[in-house]
Amino acid sequence: MKRITKRFALCIDNTDYEASLIPGKVYRLLKDSRAEKDDFVRIIDESGEDYLFHKNHFIFVDFPKAIQKKLRQLESATEGEKRTDF
């Protein structure tokens, strides 16, 4: 298996994962060398939790540093919206 070196995954197929993945959405990849050996990637899905998905659901991309920073900011803001007030 070729190691995935990109930092982001663009969902191209959410078959069987309609509630977890949104086609066309960019997800940040989390490092998981063990999963990669079995052709899986770890991402934070729409539930807000990290899960493994087969790599065939994605194409892998990278962005310039400024865009990566903005994507992380958007991800953090979205995580904050999903939390309830305590």
C-alpha atoms as a printed R data frame, in Angstrom:
   type eleno elety resid chain resno       x      y      z
1  ATOM     1    CA   MET     A     1   0.000  0.000  0.000
2  ATOM     2    CA   LYS     A     2   1.314  3.396 -0.955
3  ATOM     3    CA   ARG     A     3   1.505  5.723  2.036
4  ATOM     4    CA   ILE     A     4  -0.869  8.689  1.915
5  ATOM     5    CA   THR     A     5   1.155 11.886  2.174
6  ATOM     6    CA   LYS     A     6  -1.624 14.422  1.706
7  ATOM     7    CA   ARG     A     7  -3.219 16.177  4.683
8  ATOM     8    CA   PHE     A     8  -6.782 16.436  3.439
9  ATOM     9    CA   ALA     A     9  -9.376 14.120  1.923
10 ATOM    10    CA   LEU     A    10 -12.179 15.217 -0.393
11 ATOM    11    CA   CYS     A    11 -15.196 12.933 -0.064
12 ATOM    12    CA   ILE     A    12 -16.296 11.609 -3.443
13 ATOM    13    CA   ASP     A    13 -18.566  8.769 -2.296
14 ATOM    14    CA   ASN     A    14 -20.655  8.433  0.866
15 ATOM    15    CA   THR     A    15 -22.340  5.134 -0.017
16 ATOM    16    CA   ASP     A    16 -23.325  3.379  3.236
17 ATOM    17    CA   TYR     A    17 -22.207  6.475  5.217
18 ATOM    18    CA   GLU     A    18 -24.819  9.084  4.264
19 ATOM    19    CA   ALA     A    19 -25.043 10.406  7.845
20 ATOM    20    CA   SER     A    20 -21.274 10.419  8.357
21 ATOM    21    CA   LEU     A    21 -19.790 11.784  5.137
22 ATOM    22    CA   ILE     A    22 -20.798 14.628  2.822
23 ATOM    23    CA   PRO     A    23 -19.769 14.310 -0.835
24 ATOM    24    CA   GLY     A    24 -17.686 17.311 -1.853
25 ATOM    25    CA   LYS     A    25 -16.642 18.120  1.707
26 ATOM    26    CA   VAL     A    26 -12.963 18.342  2.638
27 ATOM    27    CA   TYR     A    27 -11.925 16.394  5.752
28 ATOM    28    CA   ARG     A    28  -8.609 16.679  7.559
29 ATOM    29    CA   LEU     A    29  -6.747 13.376  7.768
30 ATOM    30    CA   LEU     A    30  -5.577 12.176 11.156
31 ATOM    31    CA   LYS     A    31  -2.384 10.136 11.247
32 ATOM    32    CA   ASP     A    32  -2.987  6.421 11.646
33 ATOM    33    CA   SER     A    33  -0.228  4.326 10.069
34 ATOM    34    CA   ARG     A    34  -1.842  1.077 11.120
35 ATOM    35    CA   ALA     A    35  -5.125  1.926  9.400
36 ATOM    36    CA   GLU     A    36  -3.298  2.986  6.228
37 ATOM    37    CA   LYS     A    37  -1.772 -0.476  5.951
38 ATOM    38    CA   ASP     A    38  -5.311 -1.809  5.485
39 ATOM    39    CA   ASP     A    39  -6.316  0.974  3.026
40 ATOM    40    CA   PHE     A    40  -8.287  2.957  5.605
41 ATOM    41    CA   VAL     A    41  -8.005  6.577  6.669
42 ATOM    42    CA   ARG     A    42  -8.997  8.234  9.925
43 ATOM    43    CA   ILE     A    43 -11.043 11.428  9.778
44 ATOM    44    CA   ILE     A    44 -13.394 13.358 12.022
45 ATOM    45    CA   ASP     A    45 -16.767 12.708 10.433
46 ATOM    46    CA   GLU     A    46 -20.088 14.539 10.738
47 ATOM    47    CA   SER     A    47 -20.705 13.098 14.225
48 ATOM    48    CA   GLY     A    48 -17.654 15.016 15.457
49 ATOM    49    CA   GLU     A    49 -15.824 11.791 16.297
50 ATOM    50    CA   ASP     A    50 -12.884 10.240 14.485
51 ATOM    51    CA   TYR     A    51 -13.591  7.072 12.540
52 ATOM    52    CA   LEU     A    52 -11.971  4.888  9.925
53 ATOM    53    CA   PHE     A    53 -13.235  4.890  6.355
54 ATOM    54    CA   HIS     A    54 -11.927  3.048  3.329
55 ATOM    55    CA   LYS     A    55  -9.729  5.272  1.178
56 ATOM    56    CA   ASN     A    56 -11.961  4.657 -1.862
57 ATOM    57    CA   HIS     A    57 -14.447  7.183 -0.473
58 ATOM    58    CA   PHE     A    58 -11.943 10.017 -0.990
59 ATOM    59    CA   ILE     A    59  -9.409 11.687 -3.190
60 ATOM    60    CA   PHE     A    60  -6.424 13.109 -1.342
61 ATOM    61    CA   VAL     A    61  -5.364 16.718 -1.679
62 ATOM    62    CA   ASP     A    62  -3.105 19.305 -0.150
63 ATOM    63    CA   PHE     A    63  -3.516 23.053 -0.005
64 ATOM    64    CA   PRO     A    64  -1.195 26.017  0.470
65 ATOM    65    CA   LYS     A    65  -0.403 26.804  4.136
66 ATOM    66    CA   ALA     A    66  -2.804 29.782  4.277
67 ATOM    67    CA   ILE     A    67  -5.722 27.625  3.123
68 ATOM    68    CA   GLN     A    68  -4.762 24.822  5.535
69 ATOM    69    CA   LYS     A    69  -4.832 27.345  8.385
70 ATOM    70    CA   LYS     A    70  -8.274 28.602  7.322
71 ATOM    71    CA   LEU     A    71  -9.614 25.040  7.051
72 ATOM    72    CA   ARG     A    72  -8.398 24.291 10.596
73 ATOM    73    CA   GLN     A    73 -10.077 27.491 11.842
74 ATOM    74    CA   LEU     A    74 -13.331 26.519 10.154
75 ATOM    75    CA   GLU     A    75 -13.080 23.024 11.613
76 ATOM    76    CA   SER     A    76 -12.571 24.452 15.124
77 ATOM    77    CA   ALA     A    77 -15.509 26.831 14.709
78 ATOM    78    CA   THR     A    78 -17.742 23.985 13.550
79 ATOM    79    CA   GLU     A    79 -16.697 21.843 16.532
80 ATOM    80    CA   GLY     A    80 -17.647 24.704 18.844
81 ATOM    81    CA   GLU     A    81 -21.113 24.947 17.262
82 ATOM    82    CA   LYS     A    82 -21.757 21.240 17.857
83 ATOM    83    CA   ARG     A    83 -21.075 21.550 21.598
84 ATOM    84    CA   THR     A    84 -23.879 22.562 23.907
85 ATOM    85    CA   ASP     A    85 -23.581 25.117 26.678
86 ATOM    86    CA   PHE     A    86 -22.645 23.657 30.023
